[in-house]
Amino acid sequence: MNQQQLTFWNGQRVGINRPDLQFDYKGRRYSVEYDSPASGRGPGHQSRLTANDSDAEIILIIIPVE
């Protein structure tokens, strides 16, 4: 929580943005962004995460609001 974006291999900070969730699994860094359809911020966050660490797997989850 409230952790800046880091790389997998050396834990180097690559961005001041804070992914909603980030973790390492089987030798790879994953970053997850949760968004609502109305917000529209998710795709921009996803692009920034990818630009900061192109080796990471970036997952964008849009949660429908009922």
C-alpha positions in Angstrom: 0.0 0.0 0.0 1.3 3.4 -0.9 4.4 1.9 -2.4 6.1 3.5 -5.4 6.6 1.5 -8.6 9.6 -0.8 -8.4 11.3 -3.2 -10.8 11.5 -6.9 -10.1 15.2 -7.5 -10.5 16.8 -4.9 -8.3 13.8 -3.2 -6.6 14.8 0.1 -8.3 12.2 2.8 -8.1 11.1 3.6 -11.7 8.2 5.9 -11.0 6.6 8.0 -8.3 3.2 6.7 -9.2 1.7 4.2 -6.9 0.0 1.1 -8.5 -3.0 -0.1 -6.6 -1.3 -3.5 -6.3 2.1 -4.7 -7.2 3.7 -8.1 -6.6 6.4 -10.5 -7.9 5.4 -14.0 -9.2 7.6 -16.5 -10.9 10.3 -14.1 -11.7 8.1 -11.2 -13.0 6.8 -8.0 -11.6 3.0 -7.4 -11.8 1.2 -4.1 -11.3 -2.6 -4.0 -11.1 -4.8 -0.9 -11.5 -8.4 -0.9 -10.5 -10.7 1.6 -12.1 -14.4 2.4 -12.6 -15.9 2.9 -16.0 -16.8 6.6 -15.2 -13.4 7.5 -13.9 -11.4 6.9 -17.1 -8.1 7.3 -15.3 -7.2 3.6 -15.6 -5.8 3.6 -19.2 -3.5 6.5 -18.4 -2.2 4.8 -15.3 -1.7 1.6 -17.3 0.3 3.5 -20.0 2.5 5.2 -17.3 3.2 1.9 -15.5 4.2 0.3 -18.8 6.4 3.2 -19.8 8.2 3.0 -16.4 8.8 -0.7 -16.6 8.3 -2.4 -19.9 9.3 -5.8 -18.5 6.4 -5.8 -16.0 2.9 -7.3 -16.6 0.4 -4.5 -16.2 -3.2 -5.5 -15.5 -6.1 -3.0 -15.7 -9.3 -4.1 -14.1 -12.5 -2.1 -14.7 -15.0 -2.7 -11.9 -18.6 -2.0 -13.0 -20.6 0.3 -10.8 -24.2 -0.7 -10.3 
